């Protein structure tokens, strides 16, 4: 799955939210992106010492996939 995470982050992901980790104060970026095979993933990552560090990644639920698809088609509400 690491390759799919890289693909999702490289294929024009949408930034959904930036949160702060309560313990470290580190910014956590939550993005929705698509793999080369069409799998829609939610990826949470942070920038640490100049490098991207993936915290977690998981399949988007049906509602998120539908919203992402609509956004790609130009319905950017």
KENUSE-186112 format. One record per atom (N, C-alpha, C): atom name; x, y, z; residue in three letters. Coordinates in steps of 0.05 Angstrom, whole numbers. Layout:
// KENUSE-186112
at: CA	u: X	v: Y	w: Z	aa: ALA
...
// end
This chain:
// KENUSE-186112
at: N	u: 16	v: -24	w: 0	aa: UNK
at: CA	u: 0	v: 0	w: 0	aa: UNK
at: C	u: 17	v: 25	w: 0	aa: UNK
at: N	u: 42	v: 25	w: 7	aa: UNK
at: CA	u: 58	v: 50	w: 6	aa: UNK
at: C	u: 58	v: 63	w: -22	aa: UNK
at: N	u: 58	v: 47	w: -43	aa: UNK
at: CA	u: 58	v: 58	w: -70	aa: UNK
at: C	u: 31	v: 72	w: -75	aa: UNK
at: N	u: 10	v: 61	w: -65	aa: UNK
at: CA	u: -17	v: 73	w: -69	aa: UNK
at: C	u: -19	v: 100	w: -54	aa: UNK
at: N	u: -7	v: 101	w: -31	aa: UNK
at: CA	u: -7	v: 126	w: -16	aa: UNK
at: C	u: 8	v: 147	w: -31	aa: UNK
at: N	u: 31	v: 140	w: -42	aa: UNK
at: CA	u: 47	v: 159	w: -58	aa: UNK
at: C	u: 31	v: 168	w: -82	aa: UNK
at: N	u: 17	v: 149	w: -95	aa: UNK
at: CA	u: 1	v: 156	w: -119	aa: UNK
at: C	u: -21	v: 176	w: -111	aa: UNK
at: N	u: -35	v: 170	w: -89	aa: UNK
at: CA	u: -57	v: 187	w: -80	aa: UNK
at: C	u: -48	v: 215	w: -74	aa: UNK
at: N	u: -24	v: 218	w: -63	aa: UNK
at: CA	u: -13	v: 244	w: -57	aa: UNK
at: C	u: -2	v: 258	w: -82	aa: UNK
at: N	u: 5	v: 243	w: -102	aa: UNK
at: CA	u: 16	v: 254	w: -127	aa: UNK
at: C	u: -6	v: 261	w: -148	aa: UNK
at: N	u: -29	v: 249	w: -145	aa: UNK
at: CA	u: -50	v: 252	w: -166	aa: UNK
at: C	u: -70	v: 274	w: -159	aa: UNK
at: N	u: -61	v: 297	w: -151	aa: UNK
at: CA	u: -78	v: 320	w: -146	aa: UNK
at: C	u: -97	v: 316	w: -123	aa: UNK
at: N	u: -87	v: 311	w: -99	aa: UNK
at: CA	u: -105	v: 306	w: -76	aa: UNK
at: C	u: -118	v: 333	w: -68	aa: UNK
at: N	u: -139	v: 329	w: -53	aa: UNK
at: CA	u: -154	v: 352	w: -42	aa: UNK
at: C	u: -149	v: 354	w: -12	aa: UNK
at: N	u: -140	v: 377	w: -3	aa: UNK
at: CA	u: -136	v: 381	w: 26	aa: UNK
at: C	u: -163	v: 384	w: 39	aa: UNK
at: N	u: -168	v: 367	w: 58	aa: UNK
at: CA	u: -194	v: 367	w: 72	aa: UNK
at: C	u: -192	v: 383	w: 98	aa: UNK
at: N	u: -170	v: 379	w: 113	aa: UNK
at: CA	u: -168	v: 391	w: 139	aa: UNK
at: C	u: -139	v: 391	w: 149	aa: UNK
at: N	u: -132	v: 411	w: 165	aa: UNK
at: CA	u: -106	v: 411	w: 179	aa: UNK
at: C	u: -113	v: 412	w: 208	aa: UNK
at: N	u: -102	v: 393	w: 223	aa: UNK
at: CA	u: -106	v: 392	w: 252	aa: UNK
at: C	u: -79	v: 392	w: 266	aa: UNK
at: N	u: -79	v: 399	w: 291	aa: UNK
at: CA	u: -55	v: 398	w: 307	aa: UNK
at: C	u: -56	v: 374	w: 326	aa: UNK
at: N	u: -34	v: 359	w: 326	aa: UNK
at: CA	u: -32	v: 336	w: 345	aa: UNK
at: C	u: -30	v: 348	w: 373	aa: UNK
at: N	u: -46	v: 337	w: 391	aa: UNK
at: CA	u: -48	v: 348	w: 418	aa: UNK
at: C	u: -22	v: 345	w: 433	aa: UNK
at: N	u: -8	v: 323	w: 429	aa: UNK
at: CA	u: 17	v: 317	w: 444	aa: UNK
at: C	u: 41	v: 333	w: 433	aa: UNK
at: N	u: 44	v: 334	w: 407	aa: UNK
at: CA	u: 68	v: 346	w: 395	aa: UNK
at: C	u: 64	v: 374	w: 384	aa: UNK
at: N	u: 39	v: 381	w: 379	aa: UNK
at: CA	u: 33	v: 407	w: 367	aa: UNK
at: C	u: 38	v: 407	w: 337	aa: UNK
at: N	u: 45	v: 383	w: 326	aa: UNK
at: CA	u: 51	v: 380	w: 298	aa: UNK
at: C	u: 26	v: 382	w: 281	aa: UNK
at: N	u: 28	v: 396	w: 258	aa: UNK
at: CA	u: 6	v: 398	w: 239	aa: UNK
at: C	u: 1	v: 371	w: 225	aa: UNK
at: N	u: -23	v: 363	w: 224	aa: UNK
at: CA	u: -31	v: 338	w: 210	aa: UNK
at: C	u: -49	v: 345	w: 187	aa: UNK
at: N	u: -41	v: 339	w: 164	aa: UNK
at: CA	u: -56	v: 345	w: 139	aa: UNK
at: C	u: -72	v: 321	w: 131	aa: UNK
at: N	u: -98	v: 325	w: 127	aa: UNK
at: CA	u: -116	v: 303	w: 118	aa: UNK
at: C	u: -124	v: 310	w: 90	aa: UNK
at: N	u: -117	v: 292	w: 71	aa: UNK
at: CA	u: -123	v: 296	w: 43	aa: UNK
at: C	u: -137	v: 271	w: 31	aa: UNK
at: N	u: -153	v: 277	w: 11	aa: UNK
at: CA	u: -166	v: 255	w: -4	aa: UNK
at: C	u: -153	v: 255	w: -32	aa: UNK
at: N	u: -145	v: 231	w: -40	aa: UNK
at: CA	u: -132	v: 228	w: -66	aa: UNK
at: C	u: -139	v: 201	w: -78	aa: UNK
at: N	u: -132	v: 198	w: -103	aa: UNK
at: CA	u: -139	v: 174	w: -118	aa: UNK
at: C	u: -113	v: 160	w: -128	aa: UNK
at: N	u: -113	v: 134	w: -127	aa: UNK
at: CA	u: -91	v: 119	w: -137	aa: UNK
at: C	u: -93	v: 116	w: -168	aa: UNK
at: N	u: -72	v: 105	w: -180	aa: UNK
at: CA	u: -73	v: 101	w: -209	aa: UNK
at: C	u: -95	v: 81	w: -217	aa: UNK
at: N	u: -103	v: 64	w: -198	aa: UNK
at: CA	u: -124	v: 44	w: -204	aa: UNK
at: C	u: -152	v: 54	w: -196	aa: UNK
at: N	u: -154	v: 79	w: -187	aa: UNK
at: CA	u: -180	v: 91	w: -180	aa: UNK
at: C	u: -189	v: 87	w: -152	aa: UNK
at: N	u: -172	v: 77	w: -135	aa: UNK
at: CA	u: -179	v: 73	w: -106	aa: UNK
at: C	u: -176	v: 100	w: -93	aa: UNK
at: N	u: -198	v: 109	w: -79	aa: UNK
at: CA	u: -198	v: 135	w: -65	aa: UNK
at: C	u: -189	v: 130	w: -36	aa: UNK
at: N	u: -168	v: 144	w: -29	aa: UNK
at: CA	u: -156	v: 141	w: -2	aa: UNK
at: C	u: -157	v: 168	w: 13	aa: UNK
at: N	u: -160	v: 165	w: 39	aa: UNK
at: CA	u: -156	v: 188	w: 57	aa: UNK
at: C	u: -128	v: 184	w: 69	aa: UNK
at: N	u: -111	v: 204	w: 66	aa: UNK
at: CA	u: -84	v: 202	w: 76	aa: UNK
at: C	u: -79	v: 224	w: 96	aa: UNK
at: N	u: -69	v: 217	w: 119	aa: UNK
at: CA	u: -61	v: 237	w: 140	aa: UNK
at: C	u: -31	v: 237	w: 141	aa: UNK
at: N	u: -19	v: 261	w: 137	aa: UNK
at: CA	u: 10	v: 263	w: 137	aa: UNK
at: C	u: 19	v: 288	w: 151	aa: UNK
at: N	u: 45	v: 289	w: 157	aa: UNK
at: CA	u: 57	v: 312	w: 170	aa: UNK
at: C	u: 84	v: 317	w: 157	aa: UNK
at: N	u: 94	v: 341	w: 160	aa: UNK
at: CA	u: 120	v: 348	w: 150	aa: UNK
at: C	u: 139	v: 348	w: 174	aa: UNK
at: N	u: 159	v: 331	w: 174	aa: UNK
at: CA	u: 177	v: 329	w: 197	aa: UNK
at: C	u: 205	v: 329	w: 187	aa: UNK
at: N	u: 221	v: 348	w: 197	aa: UNK
at: CA	u: 249	v: 352	w: 189	aa: UNK
at: C	u: 252	v: 353	w: 158	aa: UNK
at: N	u: 234	v: 367	w: 145	aa: UNK
at: CA	u: 235	v: 370	w: 117	aa: UNK
at: C	u: 226	v: 347	w: 100	aa: UNK
at: N	u: 215	v: 326	w: 113	aa: UNK
at: CA	u: 206	v: 303	w: 98	aa: UNK
at: C	u: 176	v: 297	w: 105	aa: UNK
at: N	u: 162	v: 286	w: 85	aa: UNK
at: CA	u: 135	v: 278	w: 89	aa: UNK
at: C	u: 134	v: 252	w: 104	aa: UNK
at: N	u: 117	v: 251	w: 126	aa: UNK
at: CA	u: 114	v: 227	w: 141	aa: UNK
at: C	u: 84	v: 220	w: 142	aa: UNK
at: N	u: 77	v: 197	w: 131	aa: UNK
at: CA	u: 49	v: 188	w: 130	aa: UNK
at: C	u: 43	v: 177	w: 158	aa: UNK
at: N	u: 22	v: 188	w: 170	aa: UNK
at: CA	u: 12	v: 179	w: 196	aa: UNK
at: C	u: -6	v: 155	w: 192	aa: UNK
at: N	u: -25	v: 158	w: 174	aa: UNK
at: CA	u: -44	v: 136	w: 168	aa: UNK
at: C	u: -56	v: 140	w: 141	aa: UNK
at: N	u: -67	v: 119	w: 130	aa: UNK
at: CA	u: -81	v: 120	w: 104	aa: UNK
at: C	u: -102	v: 99	w: 105	aa: UNK
at: N	u: -126	v: 105	w: 93	aa: UNK
at: CA	u: -147	v: 85	w: 93	aa: UNK
at: C	u: -166	v: 91	w: 70	aa: UNK
at: N	u: -182	v: 71	w: 63	aa: UNK
at: CA	u: -202	v: 75	w: 42	aa: UNK
at: C	u: -223	v: 96	w: 50	aa: UNK
at: N	u: -230	v: 113	w: 31	aa: UNK
at: CA	u: -251	v: 132	w: 36	aa: UNK
at: C	u: -278	v: 118	w: 37	aa: UNK
at: N	u: -296	v: 128	w: 53	aa: UNK
at: CA	u: -323	v: 116	w: 54	aa: UNK
at: C	u: -339	v: 124	w: 29	aa: UNK
at: N	u: -362	v: 113	w: 26	aa: UNK
at: CA	u: -379	v: 118	w: 2	aa: UNK
at: C	u: -385	v: 148	w: -1	aa: UNK
at: N	u: -392	v: 161	w: 20	aa: UNK
at: CA	u: -399	v: 190	w: 18	aa: UNK
at: C	u: -375	v: 206	w: 10	aa: UNK
at: N	u: -352	v: 201	w: 21	aa: UNK
at: CA	u: -328	v: 216	w: 14	aa: UNK
at: C	u: -320	v: 210	w: -15	aa: UNK
at: N	u: -323	v: 186	w: -24	aa: UNK
at: CA	u: -317	v: 179	w: -52	aa: UNK
at: C	u: -335	v: 195	w: -71	aa: UNK
at: N	u: -361	v: 196	w: -64	aa: UNK
at: CA	u: -380	v: 211	w: -80	aa: UNK
at: C	u: -374	v: 241	w: -81	aa: UNK
at: N	u: -367	v: 252	w: -58	aa: UNK
at: CA	u: -360	v: 281	w: -57	aa: UNK
at: C	u: -334	v: 286	w: -73	aa: UNK
at: N	u: -315	v: 268	w: -71	aa: UNK
at: CA	u: -290	v: 271	w: -85	aa: UNK
at: C	u: -296	v: 270	w: -116	aa: UNK
at: N	u: -312	v: 251	w: -124	aa: UNK
at: CA	u: -319	v: 249	w: -152	aa: UNK
at: C	u: -333	v: 273	w: -162	aa: UNK
at: N	u: -351	v: 284	w: -147	aa: UNK
at: CA	u: -365	v: 309	w: -155	aa: UNK
at: C	u: -346	v: 332	w: -157	aa: UNK
at: N	u: -327	v: 334	w: -138	aa: UNK
at: CA	u: -308	v: 355	w: -139	aa: UNK
at: C	u: -290	v: 354	w: -164	aa: UNK
at: N	u: -282	v: 329	w: -171	aa: UNK
at: CA	u: -266	v: 326	w: -195	aa: UNK
at: C	u: -281	v: 334	w: -220	aa: UNK
at: N	u: -307	v: 330	w: -220	aa: UNK
at: CA	u: -324	v: 337	w: -243	aa: UNK
at: C	u: -330	v: 367	w: -244	aa: UNK
at: N	u: -321	v: 382	w: -225	aa: UNK
at: CA	u: -325	v: 411	w: -225	aa: UNK
at: C	u: -345	v: 422	w: -206	aa: UNK
at: N	u: -359	v: 405	w: -191	aa: UNK
at: CA	u: -378	v: 414	w: -171	aa: UNK
at: C	u: -364	v: 418	w: -145	aa: UNK
at: N	u: -350	v: 441	w: -143	aa: UNK
at: CA	u: -332	v: 446	w: -120	aa: UNK
at: C	u: -345	v: 462	w: -98	aa: UNK
at: N	u: -368	v: 454	w: -89	aa: UNK
at: CA	u: -383	v: 467	w: -68	aa: UNK
at: C	u: -371	v: 462	w: -41	aa: UNK
// end
